[in-house]
Structure formats: C-alpha cells, structure tokens
Amino acid sequence: MIVEDQQGKQNPDPIKYKITYWSDNYPTVKLISPTGNAELPENMRMPLFVVGEDDFGFSSFKITYRINDDTTDSGTSTYKKLDIPFSQYRKSRVEVEYEWNLMNLGLVPGDVVYYRIEGYDNDRITGPKKAVTGEYSLRLPSIDEIIEDVARSSEEQAEDLLKQIEDEKKLLEKVREFSSELLTKQEMNWEDKQKAEEIKKKQEDLLKEFKEIGENLENTLEKLEKNMLASFEIVDKIRQIQEILEKIMTDEMRQAMERLRKAIENMDLEQLRNAMQNLEVNQQELLANLDRTLKLLKRIELEQRLSSLIKLNERLIELAHMRSAEELRYSFAGRAGY
C-alpha cells in the first residue's frame, strides 16, 4: 500500500498485503434417511434426513419429484419441485430434517414417486452451484400387498407360538419323567445335576422366546396402526396378547426357577424333587394361558383380514375421489389458459 502526500512524496517502505484467491467448490448432498427406495405408509408422510457440505454454505434445498412415468409430449420426464424449509445459510455442514407430506399428490395403491434432493450453495458471483443426490423411489403398496404383508406376519407369529407351545409340552413331559426318576433315588448324582441344568436352561430359553413373540407383535401393531387397517377392538386384543406374552415370567414361575437353581447348586435331592414338582405346576398354568392366547391370535387373524379389506376399500375410494378432483382441477386450469 503506497501513500502519497500533496507534494508527491511517497512512503519509503510501502506496506505489502497478500490477497489469496479461494475457489468456491461444488457442494455435496447426501440422503441419509430413508436408505434407498422405500414404501409409503398409509399416512403418506415420509421423514427425510439430508446432510449437505459446502465451503461457503447453502442457500436452499429442494425436492425434485415425478409420479410414475410422467412425461411431456416430447417424451421427457415431468418433474416438480418442492422447497425444503431451511435457515442454516452460513454453515459449511448442515443437517436437514423434513417430513414430506405426499397426501395431496393424489396417489393410489401401486403408484411410485421418484425423487431426488437438490442443494444450492451461496455463490452470488456466478450463481448458486447445485448438488444432486441419486434418484430414489417411494412406493405406495397395493391393497393386496398390504393385506398379504400383515397377514403373513400374523401367520408367522401364530406358527412360532404354536411351535414354542409344542416345545413347552415336550419339556413338561420331560419334567414329569425326571420327577418320577427322582422318587426312586436315594441321593442326587452328577447325571441328575446335568438333567436338571438342561431343563432349567430349556425353560429359560422358551420363556425368552415367548417374550420375543410378544415384542414382535409390536411390529404388526405398528403396521396396522400406520396403515389404519384394524379396528379398535382388534388393536385392543393384540395389545392384550402382547401384554400376556411380555409378562410370561410370572412371580410364581420366577420363584420356581430360583428354587430349581438353588437345588442344583446345593446338590440337594429333596430340594430338587420339590423344585421339579413346583416347576411342573407352573408349566401347566403357562400352557393353559398360551393355548388361550393362540386361539385368540388365530381369531384375530381372521377378523384382521376382514377389517383390512373394509378399511382399504374405504381408503381406495377416498384416494380415487382425490385423484378425480385433482384431474378435474388441472383440466379446468388448462381450459382457462393457466
């Protein structure tokens, strides 16, 4: 920097400053969730999680989408744009969460929405540069697919429960046989200890599996509630089954398992006899509850199919009316010259 006075004299040692040019790199945008293609729930809302990086920050994010194979007369795809609310303009890394509501698109079961996310940087000199994710799809499952998926889950859960009940019955028979053997013994030996430990472990495993079936019912319940396919009565019954299975380890069964553990640990024949008898009583009560639960689950399965058909038929009529209204609106707009 040179300074000159009115007489034309300049400073002898001008101050030097260095100006470095920083290039404005292209932004990057990644769709973190959903991961890949996905199915739309009945409520038509899809949470999106997007991460963008740019050296000078972003100015906007948009969703570019098309429905099915929408094309113009020339054969090119017809895309529409939707702004994603965004305010973190100056950050070099941004995380954007947005719940995309597709309800007003007039989708019907079987439709597919193809979309991508666009991110624009803050380049005010040459104009915002754009980053685009790959194209992904959101598909609204057909009526048959939704019903079949829920029905398959219910059938699998009933089959799993039936198998576990059969295993529990076999274990009960084994407990009875072992209890009879113990009545003829004078003292407990190593082989008795091994048999008792095997019975204890098998019972613990089965109790755990029963609880897992109850937890898996939560997934079925979520599908039913998300897609509004079940009546309040069916949901309430599933909740009851879920509660029974998740609380399958009653206080009495817990005490029976603890007595068995102590008998094994103490190598006490009399304790083991009493523990096995007590376990047998709790197994019988457990099987009675499980048999009732299985019957209820199979009855729910039939009711659920009928309820799903009714609910989906209502929804299909509603969506068909929405699409008709949308087509009529566009038709009117076209005649009006818009």
N, C-alpha and C positions, 0 to 999 in steps of 0.2 A: 504494500500500500504506500503510494507516494503522496506526500503532502507538499503543496507549493504555495508560497505567500504572494503578496501583491507585487513584490519586486521580482518575482520569477525564481526565487531561490527554493530549492527542494531539500527535503531532509536527506542527510548524507547516508543514513542507514535505513532504507525502506523496510517496513515490516512485511515479511512474506507469510502468506496463508496458503494452505493446501486445500484444494477442493477435490473431493473424491466422488466419482460418479457411482451411484448404486443402481444396478439394473433392477427392474421390477419383474420378478419371476412369476411364472404362471401359478395359480392356486391349485390345490388338490382337494378333492372332496370324496369322502367315503361314507357309504351307508352301512352303519354298524348293526342296526336292527330295523326290520326283520332281516335275518340272514338268508339271502337268496329269495326264491319265489315262495309265496305263502298263500294260504287260504283266508278269505274274508269271513269274519264271524257274522252272525245274523245282525248285530247292531251296526254293521257297516263302518266301524271305526278301526283304523289301523295306526297304532303308535309307531312313529318314526324316530330314529335316533341317528343323527348325522354329525360327522366330525369334519371340519374344514381347516386347512392350514394355508396361510399366505404371509409373505414377509411384511406387507403393509396393511393387512386386514381385509375384511369383506364389506361389500355394500349391500348385498342381498342374496337370498336363496329362493329357488323356485322349484316346484314340482311340474314336470312336463309329462303329460299322460295322453293315452288314447284308449278307447274302448274297443275290444275285439280287434277286427281288422279294418277299422275306419279308414277310408281312403278318399281322396278327391277324385274328380272326373279324370284327372291326368294320371291317376294311379299312385300318387304319393300319399304317405300316411298323414292323417289329420291329427295333429297334436294340439292340446290345450295347455295353458299354463296357469299355475296357481301359486301366488306368493306365500311363502312361509314367514310368519311373523319373526322379525329379527331386529336386535338392537345392539349387538356387541361389535360395533363397527371397527374399532381400532385394535382389537386383539388379533395376534398372529395365529392363535389356535382357538377355535370356537367349537363348542358342543351344543348342538341344536336339538331340542326335543319338541316334537309336534304330533298331535293326534289328528290324523287326516280323516275327516268325516266324508264318506262317499255316499251317504244316504240319498242326496239329491241328484245323483247321476242316473237314477232310474234303472239300476242293474236288476237283472233277474237271474235265478239259479242257472249256472252254466256260463255266465259272462266272465270275461277276463279283462282286467285293466292292466295295460302295460305302462310302466312309468320309469322315470329316472330323475335324479336330483341334480340341479344346476346351482353352482356357486359362483358369484361375480365378485372380483376384487375391487379395490378402491382406486384404480388407475384413472386419475382425472386428466391426464395429459393426452393419452392416445385412446382412452375409453376403457371401461372395465373389461378385464380378460375373464374368460369363462372356463370353469372346470365342470366336467360332467361325469356322473357315475355310469356304470353299465346299466343296461335296461333290465328291469325286474318285472315280475307279474304278480297280481293279486287276483285270485280266482274265487268266485262265489260258487261253492259246491252245488251240484244239482240236488234236487229233492231226494232222489234215490240214494245218492252218495251220503248225504247227511244221515238219513234214516239207517242206512246199512252200517255206517261207521258206529253210530250209537248202539245199534242192535248187536253188532259184533262185540263191542266192549262188554255189554251186559251178558252175552252168551259166554264169553271167555271167563268173566268173573264167576258166573254160576258154575261153569265147568271146574274152575280152580277150587271153588268152595266145596264142590262135590268130591273132588279128589282128596282134599285135605280131610274131609269128614270120613272118607273110607280109610285114610291113613290113621285117623284117630281111633276108629273102631278096631283096626288091627292092633294098635298099641294097647287098647283096653283089653283085648283078648290076651295079649302078651303079659299084661299086668296080672290078670286073673291066673294064668298058668304059673307065673312066678310066685304069686301069693300061695298057691297050693303047694308048690315045691318047698317053700319056707316052713310050712307046717310040719313037714317030715324031718326037718333038720334040728340038730342039737346046738350047732354053733354056725356062725357066719364065716364063710371062707372067701378066698380071693376071687373065685369064679362068681360067687354071689355078688361081690362088690362090683365086678365088671358088668354083670347083667343090670344091676341097679343103676349104674352110671349111664349105661346105654339108654335105659328107659327114661332117665332124667333128661338126658340131652335131647332125645327124640321129642319128648313132651315140650321142652323149651323151644325147640325149632318149630314145632307145629303152632304153638301159641304165637310165635313171632310171625309165621306165615298168615295166620288168621287176621292178625292186626294189619299186615300189609295189604290184604284183600280189602279191608275196610278203608285203608288210606287210598287205594286205587279207585274206590268208588267215588272219591272226591273228583277225579278227572272226569268220570262220566257225568257227575252232577254239574261240573263246570260247563261241559258241552251242552247239556240240556238247558241250563240257565242262560248261557251265552247265545244260544240259537233259539231260545224261547220255545222249546219243543215239549215241555212237560207241564202238566197241571200242578197246582199247589199240592194236591193230595199225593201225587207220585213223588214229588220232591221231598215231601214230609216223610214218606215211607222209606225212601233211600237214606234220609238222614237218620232215621231210627235204626236201620240195618248197620249203617256206618258206625253209629254210636255203640251198638252192641259188640261189633267186631273189634273196635278200637279199645273197648273195655273188657275184652275177653279174659284178661288176667284178673279174676275177682280176688277179693281178700282171702276167701277160702282156698282158692287154687294156689295163691301165693304162699299161704301157710303150709299147704300140703307139700309144695315143692321145697320149702325150707326144712320141714321135718324129714323129708327124704334125704336132703343134703347132709343134715346132721347125723342121720342114721348111717349113711355111707362113711362119713368122716370118723364116726366113733366105732365103726365095725360092730354095731350092736344088733344082734338078731331080733330081739323083741321090738326095738325101735323100728327096725326095717319092716317087720310084719305090720305094725300099726301104720307106718307111713304108706305102705303099699295099699292097705285097705282104705285109708283116707283118700289116697290118690284116685282109687277106683270110683269112690262115691262122687268125687268132683268131676271125673271124666264122664260119668253117666249124665250128670247135670249139664255139663258142657255140650255133649252130643244132643241132648234134648233141645237146648237153645239153638244149636246150629241147624238141626233139622227144621225147626220152625223158621229160622232165618232163610234157609234155602227155598222153602215153599213160598215165602213172601217175595224173595228175589225173582223167582220164576213167574209169579203172578204179576209183579211189577213189569217184567219184560213184555208180557202181552199187552198190559194197559199202556205201556210206554209207546209201543208201535202204533196203536190206535190214536193216542194223543198226538204223536208226532205227525201223523198223516193229517189230522184235523188242523193243527197249528200251522203246518207248512202250506196247506191248501189256502188258509186264510191269508198267509203272508204272500203267497204267489198272486192271489187276486189283488192284494194291495199294491204290490210292485207292478203288476200289469196296468193298473189304473194310473200309477205314477208315470210309467213309460208312455202311455197313451196321451196323458196330459202334456208331457214334455214334447212329444212329436207334434201334437196339435199347436203348441206354442211356437215351435220352430217353423211350422208350416204357415202360421199366421204372420210371423215376422218376415218370412220370405215374400209373401204376397204384399206385405206393407212396404217392402223395399229396404228393410234394415239389413 
